[in-house]
């Protein structure tokens, strides 16, 4: 019974939303709007609460055990401080919340993201080798794109950006399309399996 | 501490970028077809057209996203379009508002009359779908807490039917959802300004016509700045990007030379 009820709710809502998606009847549109605007947002809010509680519990346990204590304390201070700043002074431009966001979070995240460039440079020296024909083709395409996306491509030969464009719009796009179609079919199959109750792993395993 | 080869590679890249940032050389860029298409799209819209700009990005990609967003905003404001800002990723909220406010001031635009920022709505797919039914119901208040009906420029704007186009400024896959839900279901014209890493992801949508136009990466921003005759961090950053690319190319070549020399030595033994 514990599994049957969630399965029925899932199947029922899935079917209703699916049918409403294709209908232009005012009642169908109204149901659709209620589900997407209200129900979905309420469920999302609850998942946030679960996530926040879980985050706090995991980090408190970690602090008790002495694992990465300083990092965990910093994370908890952030999790507690940011909502407090937002609740007391609001989220508008110039508020303490936005000051912290713009002057601490944005530079920190940009810094971490920028580190990727250094790892790419290191990986290009240590790992990007033409060990086989396939690797050589990949290497050639990468070099072509690197040259074309900077200004040296235009300077060296006008055809270089054209060649890079061809790689982007022909072989790369074909592969991308194939992947997208595969993902689409896979999602469709999984959705149908969940709706009709064949796929039950989302309920927490087969016990 | 003993320096390993990767530390020298890191140091070299740091110096290359630092030097190229200090030098003020305008390399100029050749405008690509994609960027020209995006420019022509905004240029040819009649003045007063309503564009929805969605700031669908995180703070981490700001150095790449900011020049793109500023170029598009400047062009749209210069052409007298009305802009509605939204954010479907929480981090894009403050950034989007600041950028719109900054460029709005540059062009003497009035908040509420020429542009409005509706703020953030969680669950992006739900937000996109519900805006197709009612933007007012999705965002009853703007980012500053003013009721939707108090903003003169939003009078008469009910859903996507009154919006001439959506431009998703994104660093991830959110633009895909704009195409799939807002574009396919409600027929609104979707365009994008995206991080360079995402360009190939959206190429199929652009080729199929599901996406109208797209500019990508720092290079896209530089090309756009050149088209609107307004230099910015896109054009300024091109020297650093070019230098870093040349450095990476040299590293790849050096790595392969070492690899083949070692392989040759191994065969001789």
Interface residues (C-beta under 8 A of the other chain):
Chain A: X21 X29 X32 X33 X36 X37 X40 X41 X44 X45 X91 X92 X93 X98 X101 X102 X105 X106 X109 X110 X112 X113 X114 X117 X118 X120 X121 X122 X124 X125 X126 X127 X128 X129 X130 X131 X139 X142 X143 X146 X147 X149 X150 X151 X152 X154 X158 X161 X165 X168 X169 X172 X173 X176 X177 X180
Chain B: X5 X6 X9 X10 X12 X13 X14 X17 X27 X28 X29 X30 X32 X33 X58 X59 X60 X61 X62 X63 X91 X93 X94 X95 X97 X98 X101 X122 X123 X125 X126 X129 X130 X133 X134 X137 X138 X143 X144 X145 X185 X196 X199 X200 X201 X203 X204 X207 X217 X219 X238 X239 X241 X242 X244 X245 X246 X247 X248 X249 X251 X252 X254 X255 X256 X259
